[in-house]
Amino acid sequence: MRAVLLDEKTKMLRIGETEEPDRSAGDVLVRVKATALNRADLLQRRGLYPPPPGASPILGLEMAGVVEEGSGPWKPGDRVMALLPGGGYAERVRIPAGMAMRIPDALSFEEAAAIPEVFLTAYLNLFRLGGLKSGQTALIHAGASGVGTAAIQLAREAGVRTIVTAGSQAKRDACLALGAGEAIDYKAGPFAPRVREATGGRGVDLILDFVGAPYWEQNLASLAIDGKLIIVGTMGGAKVPELDLGHLLARRLQIIGTALRTQPKERKEELTADFAAFALPRFASGKLKPIVDSVWDWNEVEAAHARMESNANIGKIVLRITDGSEE
Ligand SMILES: NC(=O)c1ccc[n+]([C@@H]2O[C@H](COP(=O)([O-])OP(=O)(O)OC[C@H]3O[C@@H](n4cnc5c(N)ncnc54)[C@H](OP(=O)(O)O)[C@@H]3O)[C@@H](O)[C@H]2O)c1
């Protein structure tokens, strides 16, 4: 089959021939129609985020496509989407039956490919780890990112108020249109006083953070008593100079770090089933929307990566996997 291959010397991506997906990866064989970019792809490409043991070395943490070989409830011809530990930038993938989600009829493959990684990440962190409840407030950093746009919508559906940070007016407008209650320009000054002001001095119940070290002190200052800081990325740096543990005790704060990709298969299948029950009816009715920034032919993968590198995207950057016959 063909896949996007990484030239280890030049770090350039190009489409080339490779082996069919490993049978041990799962019983359901899927012809991939679309995949989507994630920040992790940029890191993996630079050698900074190796795939977990047993995962495909090919980039791509999600895909949407058509079942070619079924198993369990899945039959050839079914339209499915799934989270992957790797291998999405390819013509075919194998997945365990428990990882597949049926694509609602209303969604295209390009829209469906924009769902698994960011929506499952947001769902895991807001509800399972974060335990957010209706009436609470969450601060979502990088609100216009793939994960951010998913988190704003999931929070809205659960009755959770969101405050976001984002780096441009277009991004802040997009967040507000998705249901964010407040959008802060983090480039205009510290966000913590704005969060305090927006919550009547109380602070937020949960922070979903991708920025890390530069936000550390302001994040702690933005949390309410019993608040949770959930760290899922360190785009701005990972090392904090000092930590006064007294803050954690006095204000009963919790700090959680997590990664979706390395979770055991059983936990990912359980998360997928739980998320599908909550979200698929809402995608079918249009209450939840995959936020697609742009769609690129997979021949244009370099340009698609450059768009994410430049922080230009609002929502997901999608790659259409063509077999040449469409051209
Ligand atoms: N742990 C997990 O399980 C997991 C799973 C999925 C994703 N993630 C992480 O979640 C984060 C978002 O991923 P994504 O694919 O949704 O990203 P994305 O769509 O590429 O958006 C990232 C946005 O973050 C903002 N940003 C980048 N560097 C920044 C910095 N140094 N300080 C402040 N803001 C910065 C930029 O928006 P502005 O213009 O607003 O600055 C950028 O557009 C990444 O860190 C990714 O690794 C973690």
The ligand as a Gaussian input file, in Angstrom:
#p B3LYP/6-31G(d) Opt

LIG

0 1
 N       -2.023000      14.429000      26.163000
 C       -2.886000      14.076000      25.233000
 O       -3.517000      13.031000      25.322000
 C       -3.085000      14.962000      24.034000
 C       -3.927000      14.568000      22.997000
 C       -4.126000      15.446000      21.917000
 C       -3.467000      16.674000      21.911000
 N       -2.642000      16.985000      22.932000
 C       -1.946000      18.281000      22.971000
 O       -2.914000      19.289000      22.903000
 C       -2.338000      20.454000      22.341000
 C       -3.232000      20.962000      21.234000
 O       -3.162000      20.068000      20.146000
 P       -3.947000      20.379000      18.800000
 O       -3.595000      19.331000      17.816000
 O       -5.365000      20.617000      19.136000
 O       -3.222000      21.767000      18.430000
 P       -3.447000      22.798000      17.247000
 O       -4.799000      22.636000      16.636000
 O       -2.263000      22.749000      16.395000
 O       -3.469000      24.213000      18.034000
 C       -2.405000      24.612000      18.825000
 C       -2.567000      26.115000      19.166000
 O       -1.933000      26.364000      20.419000
 C       -1.494000      27.709000      20.475000
 N       -0.085000      27.712000      20.884000
 C        0.957000      27.093000      20.303000
 N        2.099000      27.299000      20.968000
 C        1.756000      28.068000      22.019000
 C        2.486000      28.630000      23.107000
 N        3.811000      28.436000      23.242000
 N        1.824000      29.359000      24.025000
 C        0.498000      29.563000      23.918000
 N       -0.268000      29.065000      22.894000
 C        0.367000      28.330000      21.974000
 C       -1.685000      28.291000      19.079000
 O       -2.888000      29.046000      19.094000
 P       -2.905000      30.632000      19.465000
 O       -2.859000      31.356000      18.159000
 O       -4.168000      30.807000      20.197000
 O       -1.680000      30.880000      20.286000
 C       -1.858000      27.051000      18.217000
 O       -2.611000      27.295000      17.049000
 C       -0.930000      20.061000      21.897000
 O       -0.036000      20.434000      22.910000
 C       -1.022000      18.553000      21.814000
 O        0.222000      17.942000      21.968000
 C       -2.438000      16.160000      23.991000

